Amino acid sequence: MHIDDQLISRLETLTRLQLSDEERAHVKKDLARILEMINQLGTLNLDGVLPLTHITEVVNNWRPDEVKGQVPRAEALRNAPDTDGVFFRVPRVLPDKGE
C-alpha cells in the first residue's frame, strides 16, 4: 500500500478531521512506519507457533440474559436533540457513495 496525499485526504474526509500541512506530513510518516512494522511481522518464522485464541485461560463464563432497568421510550427520547418519536436521529457519519 502506498501512502500518498490522496489517501491522507480520504482519511481526513472519513474521520472528519481538518489537518494542517504539518499534521498531514506527520500522519503520512506514521502510517508508513506502521506499514513497515506490519511487513516485518510478515517475515517472522512462525512454524510450530499455535495461534492465540484467548488472552487468558478463562473459559466462557456465560450468564443468563436478564432484562433490567428498562426506561420507557418516551423518557429515553425526552432529552434527545432529534428524534422521529420512535428512534434517535443522528448526523450522517458515512459519506455518500459518490464522495
ABEGO torsion letter per residue (X at the ends): XBBBAAAAAAAAAAAGBBBBAAAAAAAAAAAAAAAAAAAAAAABBABGBBBBABABABBBBBBBBBBBGBBBAAAAAAABABBAGABBBBBBABBBAAX
